[in-house]
Amino acid sequence: MQAGVSAGSREAVLPVALKDAAISAVLTFLVLTPLVGLRATEDSGGPLILTYRFGLVLIFAAIVAVLRFVLHLTLWRPGRIKGGGNTALAAIADKAEPFAKPVFFAFAIAFPALAVLGAGDLGASRYYIDLGIYIMTYVMLGWGLNIVVGLAGLLDLGYVAFYAVGAYAFALLSTSVPLNDFLAGHLGEGFWAAWAFWLCLPISGLLAGFWGLILGFPVLRLRGDYLAIVTLAFGEIIRLVLINWVDLTNGGAGISSIPAITFFGIPFTAGDDGFAALFGLPFNAMHRIIFLYFVILGLAALTALATVRLRRMPVGRAWEALREDEIACRSLGINTTLTKLTAFSIGAMFGGFAGAFFAVRVRFVSPESFTFMESAVILAIVVLGGMGSQMGVAASAILLIGGMELLRNLTFLKDPWLLGPDFDPTLYRMLIFGFAMVAVMVWRPRGLVSSRLATIFLKERKKVSGDLVKEGHG
């Protein structure tokens, strides 16, 4: 009897799916027609001209219809067992997991050489290596926030504040005239410009960690949405302070002329004392870019290593206990105050390191670089990758940041038979970003990596499904 009902249910899925897909397509067309289908453009003479892009609206409607149809045939089909998945894919994932992290770091180390070989020239590889630096920065930020959100379960919407503190700390210290003059008188002219990054990097991280403690004290009794609101307010407060404290931060104009990074005191210049002359290489400006890539790779590896080590220590186990149940955590005698403060401060410290690197890479900082959108993107990377999972966060950063950047290369969409020469794919990056988040949350609600390995185990180490824990996990 149950088999007959199940078969009948499966047969009824197709017409229901087609009907829902058609209704969704019609609703999407009606909603997007005034928003996307009609566009006001300015003529050379001055007046506005209304242009029509109904073809683009039809494409969006077709995409929505296809996605709804697929959902009805997969996740929403009658009789589907919750939590069930493709066992073949799960088996492949289990076998590949031990090799994921070594393969990732091996590819990351070889990436500059692969970029040069693929581009055919050192100068032509600039775009790809810059893209690698951009992605690795967000990988490091995601791993830093993963300590707060993924391991400790503290929802932080103001992580960009620590990123900003690290960047401005390095910018202010490296461009300080009194400090430069003092060190020039004792250690020689040019010492501070050559060693500013290496000396200010730990200071920037410690200052950001100190601000993490400052944020942690007022929110010790807050959880969930209330904690998110306070951390969001903290991020906005820091940004407004950077804008309005003109005497210190130069306001909206930002801080420029930040000293460039050096190879441990050796500048990347064309002179006889430069990096190229010291190692007998022909001078090329790409030497500095490649070195910047390996610096951020080293900082990201340090973040990953520290997280793995801390997770196995008592403080890491306390973070996971706090994430699962704070009341049970208190009943076990764990000091939740100290546990929360360590999570905020350590996560903030790695954000400060990333901020210092951002400042030395761009050599200019301004409040516009540290808006709430940055916090939202970093949090989305952590959530979509699987909170608590390092490789999930890395994969999410590559997909979201690298994928959005690759939109610039989709020039074939401007062909007349597709979307026309006026179409700019980069304008739709946030729309695609939103679709990606919705898709992952529908198909993988616990993130790309939805299982975790137990930190402590008896005799045999087994995976724990993300459905069995409060937050997801690898």
LUMFILUM-74954 format. One line per 5 residues: their letters; for each residue z, x, y of C-alpha. Coordinates in steps of 0.001 Angstrom, whole numbers, plus 500000, padded with zeros to 6 digits. Example, Ala and Ser with C-alpha at 12.3 -4.5 7.8 and 13.67 -1.06 7.14 Angstrom:
as = 507800:512300:495500 ~ 507140:513670:498940
//
This chain:
mqagv = 500000:500000:500000 ~ 500894:502775:502392 ~ 497701:504599:501507 ~ 495655:501504:502342 ~ 497417:501043:505656
sagsr = 496896:504720:506427 ~ 493182:504492:505609 ~ 492806:501367:507724 ~ 494571:503045:510604 ~ 492250:506011:510418
eavlp = 489208:503743:510463 ~ 490539:501955:513557 ~ 491015:505195:515474 ~ 487349:505737:516366 ~ 486706:502483:518311
valkd = 490057:502800:520103 ~ 489257:506396:521025 ~ 485795:505477:522325 ~ 487179:502594:524377 ~ 489917:504717:525918
aaisa = 487455:507541:526669 ~ 485095:505111:528433 ~ 487894:503575:530511 ~ 489205:507038:531431 ~ 485726:508143:532497
vltfl = 485287:505091:534736 ~ 488715:505538:536345 ~ 488069:509242:536905 ~ 484722:508473:538536 ~ 486297:505883:540863
vltpl = 489194:508151:541848 ~ 487128:511314:542411 ~ 484198:509679:544193 ~ 485865:509663:547645 ~ 487654:512970:546996
vglra = 484877:515071:545454 ~ 481699:513010:545565 ~ 481596:512664:549361 ~ 481585:515774:551531 ~ 481308:516095:555301
tedsg = 479323:519176:556358 ~ 478569:520383:559847 ~ 474944:520555:560913 ~ 473651:523426:563024 ~ 473399:521005:565944
gplil = 477048:519989:565785 ~ 477372:516500:564203 ~ 478854:516007:560740 ~ 476550:515041:557909 ~ 477777:513191:554830
tyrfg = 476468:514749:551627 ~ 476800:513274:548134 ~ 477867:515110:544985 ~ 477933:512341:542405 ~ 476621:514721:539733
lvlif = 479790:516807:540005 ~ 481937:513659:539739 ~ 480037:512643:536594 ~ 480726:516062:535070 ~ 484467:515680:535724
aaiva = 484417:512157:534290 ~ 482637:513412:531159 ~ 485213:516198:530724 ~ 488087:513707:530977 ~ 486383:511347:528521
vlrfv = 485847:514102:525964 ~ 489444:515306:526264 ~ 490849:511785:525835 ~ 488598:511237:522825 ~ 489779:514481:521208
lhltl = 493415:513588:521879 ~ 493027:510261:520091 ~ 491521:512008:517088 ~ 494182:514741:516948 ~ 497583:514426:518579
wrpgr = 497579:510663:519061 ~ 496129:509647:515709 ~ 498232:507198:513628 ~ 500312:508732:510874 ~ 500296:512238:512353
ikggg = 503386:514203:511341 ~ 505157:515569:514405 ~ 505374:519305:514379 ~ 502697:519579:511726 ~ 500002:522118:512340
ntala = 497191:524008:510759 ~ 498858:525948:507969 ~ 495938:528383:507720 ~ 496211:529283:511392 ~ 499991:529516:511083
aiadk = 499631:531930:508158 ~ 497169:534079:510105 ~ 499521:534086:513108 ~ 502467:535146:510925 ~ 500502:538074:509520
aepfa = 499196:539165:512927 ~ 502510:538874:514770 ~ 503986:542285:513783 ~ 500858:543979:515153 ~ 500545:541929:518355
kpvff = 502752:544039:520605 ~ 501458:547477:519456 ~ 497863:546263:519775 ~ 498561:544877:523245 ~ 500040:548117:524566
afaia = 497392:550237:522828 ~ 494661:548186:524479 ~ 496500:548349:527817 ~ 496694:552151:527623 ~ 493010:552466:526711
fpala = 491869:549850:529238 ~ 490916:552270:532092 ~ 488781:554348:529709 ~ 487152:551197:528341 ~ 486514:549947:531890
vlgag = 484838:553232:532871 ~ 482708:553242:529708 ~ 481730:549614:530189 ~ 480875:550017:533870 ~ 479080:553310:533274
dlgas = 480703:555076:536201 ~ 484179:555791:537549 ~ 483465:554130:540888 ~ 481827:551082:539300 ~ 484981:550412:537254
ryyid = 487053:549782:540400 ~ 486887:545992:540090 ~ 488005:545927:536453 ~ 490879:548366:536943 ~ 492040:546449:540032
lgiyi = 491944:543299:537921 ~ 494009:545057:535255 ~ 496593:546056:537888 ~ 496672:542472:539160 ~ 497239:541049:535670
mtyvm = 499858:543636:534687 ~ 501814:542863:537869 ~ 502080:539233:536820 ~ 502894:540245:533251 ~ 505842:542242:534579
lgwgl = 506934:539403:536869 ~ 506681:536974:533964 ~ 508802:539220:531745 ~ 511384:539557:534525 ~ 511604:535795:535055
nivvg = 511665:535327:531287 ~ 515170:536822:531275 ~ 516427:534105:533633 ~ 514433:531115:532386 ~ 513510:531953:528804
lagll = 516646:533704:527552 ~ 519420:532309:529771 ~ 517852:528858:530318 ~ 518391:528919:534106 ~ 515498:527226:535895
dlgyv = 514555:529470:538837 ~ 511953:528282:541357 ~ 512688:531018:543892 ~ 511863:534157:541918 ~ 509370:535204:544579
afyav = 512359:535889:546877 ~ 513354:538916:544781 ~ 509717:540014:544705 ~ 509756:539869:548512 ~ 513086:541697:548800
gayaf = 511761:544594:546727 ~ 508518:544791:548706 ~ 510187:544662:552115 ~ 512959:547065:551079 ~ 510378:549658:550129
allst = 508237:548954:553216 ~ 511166:549274:555622 ~ 512561:552421:554013 ~ 509219:554200:553625 ~ 508181:553535:557252
svpln = 511592:554300:558795 ~ 511089:556896:561545 ~ 514759:558006:561749 ~ 514911:558488:557985 ~ 511629:560395:558010
dflag = 512807:562665:560843 ~ 516150:563330:559152 ~ 514557:564330:555853 ~ 511836:566324:557602 ~ 514520:568426:559283
hlgeg = 516321:569145:556002 ~ 513633:569041:553297 ~ 510444:569794:555162 ~ 507648:567917:556935 ~ 505871:565385:554765
fwaaw = 508604:565211:552123 ~ 509395:561544:552723 ~ 505739:560470:552734 ~ 505197:562273:549411 ~ 508310:561067:547613
afwlc = 508999:557722:549332 ~ 507866:555529:546438 ~ 509738:557408:543727 ~ 512978:557472:545723 ~ 512726:553907:547042
lpisg = 511701:552282:543746 ~ 515228:552238:542248 ~ 516722:551308:545630 ~ 514361:548329:545922 ~ 515300:547147:542443
llagf = 519033:547502:543122 ~ 518764:545600:546407 ~ 516864:542804:544696 ~ 519505:542725:541942 ~ 522211:542511:544616
wglil = 520448:539487:546120 ~ 520319:538029:542621 ~ 524121:538242:542554 ~ 524285:536578:545978 ~ 522135:533727:544674
gfpvl = 524119:533486:541442 ~ 527559:532909:542972 ~ 526811:529585:544773 ~ 525003:528080:541773 ~ 527494:528840:539008
rlrgd = 528342:525158:538546 ~ 524766:523886:538813 ~ 522359:523208:535981 ~ 518896:521771:535490 ~ 517191:520116:538448
ylaiv = 520023:520913:540854 ~ 519765:524614:540066 ~ 515995:524459:540534 ~ 516401:522884:543995 ~ 518875:525547:545134
tlafg = 516720:528436:543912 ~ 513694:526854:545595 ~ 515668:526664:548848 ~ 516716:530313:548468 ~ 513107:531413:548167
eiirl = 512136:529468:551294 ~ 515146:530860:553208 ~ 514064:534421:552423 ~ 510495:533690:553546 ~ 511654:532105:556821
vlinw = 513980:535040:557488 ~ 511055:537428:557011 ~ 509017:535405:559512 ~ 511674:534988:562197 ~ 513608:538273:562057
vdltn = 510913:539978:564104 ~ 513001:542991:565120 ~ 513429:544039:561506 ~ 510429:542669:559606 ~ 507827:542473:562417
ggagi = 507531:538731:561730 ~ 504223:537258:560660 ~ 502389:540480:561576 ~ 503978:542190:558582 ~ 504533:545902:557991
ssipa = 501573:548245:557666 ~ 501007:552016:557349 ~ 503104:552180:554173 ~ 502785:555665:552613 ~ 500425:555868:549657
itffg = 501677:556684:546189 ~ 501593:560311:545066 ~ 501488:561990:541670 ~ 505179:562940:541820 ~ 504780:564560:545206
ipfta = 501122:565596:544856 ~ 498897:563458:547129 ~ 495587:561975:546018 ~ 493635:563695:548799 ~ 490549:565912:548953
gddgf = 492473:568936:550234 ~ 493427:572064:548348 ~ 496904:570643:547713 ~ 495564:567365:546330 ~ 495625:565992:542806
aalfg = 491962:566746:542069 ~ 492150:570369:543226 ~ 495370:570965:541293 ~ 493833:569820:537989 ~ 490361:571233:538677
lpfna = 488645:567844:538986 ~ 486028:566690:541486 ~ 487702:564496:544085 ~ 487401:560765:543497 ~ 489368:557974:545173
mhrii = 489597:556231:541792 ~ 492207:558758:540639 ~ 494825:556948:542734 ~ 493765:553517:541414 ~ 493966:554641:537797
flyfv = 497367:556197:538420 ~ 498552:552925:539999 ~ 497460:551118:536842 ~ 499534:553396:534625 ~ 502519:553061:536971
ilgla = 502553:549264:536685 ~ 501932:549566:532943 ~ 504971:551846:532676 ~ 507099:549456:534740 ~ 506000:546518:532572
altal = 506777:548494:529400 ~ 510208:549337:530837 ~ 510811:545624:531473 ~ 509782:544718:527930 ~ 511882:547483:526353
atvrl = 514958:546610:528433 ~ 514608:542923:527550 ~ 514361:543653:523817 ~ 517385:545945:523912 ~ 519463:543580:526039
rrmpv = 518614:540648:523778 ~ 520197:542434:520812 ~ 523340:543291:522787 ~ 526275:540905:523307 ~ 525031:539992:526773
grawe = 521659:538926:525361 ~ 523318:536811:522674 ~ 525462:535252:525385 ~ 522281:534374:527350 ~ 520835:532586:524329
alred = 524107:530770:523672 ~ 524210:529673:527314 ~ 520641:528425:527040 ~ 521334:526314:523970 ~ 524644:524713:524998
eiacr = 526829:525791:527917 ~ 529821:523729:526767 ~ 529745:525277:523298 ~ 529299:528661:524968 ~ 532525:528114:526941
slgin = 534374:526939:523850 ~ 533524:530228:522119 ~ 535260:532144:524891 ~ 532105:533500:526526 ~ 532459:534164:530242
ttltk = 529638:531944:531530 ~ 530132:533145:535112 ~ 529458:536751:534189 ~ 526646:535699:531847 ~ 524789:533806:534581
ltafs = 525276:536571:537134 ~ 523938:539249:534787 ~ 520857:537123:534040 ~ 520125:536531:537722 ~ 520747:540130:538771
igamf = 518805:541827:535952 ~ 515858:539458:536302 ~ 515902:539971:540073 ~ 516003:543757:539648 ~ 512721:543786:537735
ggfag = 511253:541477:540384 ~ 512297:544057:542984 ~ 510558:546834:541051 ~ 507369:544753:540998 ~ 507727:544091:544736
affav = 507993:547801:545519 ~ 504865:548438:543460 ~ 503036:545639:545285 ~ 503915:547212:548627 ~ 502700:550687:547666
rvrfv = 499509:549319:546110 ~ 498477:547150:549076 ~ 500206:549361:551699 ~ 500869:546212:553732 ~ 503372:543376:553317
spesf = 503672:540067:555147 ~ 505497:536764:554514 ~ 502211:535107:553523 ~ 502253:537098:550275 ~ 505529:535533:549116
tfmes = 505074:531775:549265 ~ 506369:529150:546844 ~ 502989:529126:545107 ~ 503725:532617:543769 ~ 506969:531377:542209
avila = 505135:528393:540734 ~ 502469:530620:539167 ~ 505053:533008:537665 ~ 507089:530101:536282 ~ 503923:528517:534857
ivvlg = 503123:531805:533095 ~ 506567:531830:531471 ~ 506503:528157:530461 ~ 502936:528146:529158 ~ 503428:531359:527225
gmgsq = 506593:530094:525529 ~ 509952:530634:527175 ~ 511659:533602:525541 ~ 508431:535029:524091 ~ 507211:538322:525509
mgvaa = 503788:538251:523892 ~ 503364:534600:524815 ~ 504075:535415:528461 ~ 501621:538333:528359 ~ 498896:536148:526824
saill = 499560:533407:529374 ~ 499308:535887:532270 ~ 495994:537219:530944 ~ 494565:533718:530515 ~ 495778:532256:533813
iggme = 495404:535229:536161 ~ 492438:536912:534499 ~ 490708:533621:533770 ~ 491063:532406:537338 ~ 489726:535710:538657
llrnl = 486705:535574:536368 ~ 485630:532363:538087 ~ 484126:534569:540786 ~ 481526:535712:538273 ~ 480325:532226:537317
tflkd = 477336:532446:539639 ~ 475079:530638:537161 ~ 476801:527386:538165 ~ 475009:527645:541522 ~ 471612:527107:539929
pwllg = 469790:524034:541330 ~ 469657:522376:537915 ~ 473465:522579:537618 ~ 475721:522229:540681 ~ 473556:523603:543475
pdfdp = 473751:526686:545709 ~ 476637:525258:547779 ~ 479002:525147:544808 ~ 481876:527649:544979 ~ 483754:527885:541642
tlyrm = 486731:529647:543242 ~ 487544:526488:545201 ~ 488362:524768:541919 ~ 490681:527458:540548 ~ 493844:525406:541129
lifgf = 492208:522322:539615 ~ 491323:524304:536489 ~ 494808:525811:536578 ~ 496281:522294:536520 ~ 494013:521208:533675
amvav = 495071:524292:531688 ~ 498755:523487:532164 ~ 498264:519873:531124 ~ 496242:520903:528057 ~ 498814:523439:526881
mvwrp = 501703:521044:527443 ~ 499899:518361:525434 ~ 498806:520535:522503 ~ 501537:523176:522610 ~ 504535:521605:524422
rglvs = 506693:524634:523584 ~ 504110:527083:524903 ~ 501545:529324:523250 ~ 504264:530894:521099 ~ 506501:528055:519956
srlat = 508632:529822:517353 ~ 511102:532652:517653 ~ 512784:535245:515484 ~ 516543:534929:515270 ~ 518422:537676:517109
iflke = 521176:537631:514474 ~ 520482:536793:510839 ~ 522161:536883:507428 ~ 520343:538829:504678 ~ 516889:537540:505611
rkkvs = 515284:537192:509030 ~ 513463:533862:509338 ~ 511497:532202:512087 ~ 513051:529309:513961 ~ 510756:526494:515050
gdlvk = 510704:525696:518739 ~ 511512:522070:517835 ~ 514943:523154:516595 ~ 516082:524881:519764 ~ 516473:523789:523338
eghg = 513871:526173:524715 ~ 510915:527615:522865 ~ 510638:531269:521795 ~ 509273:534297:520262
//
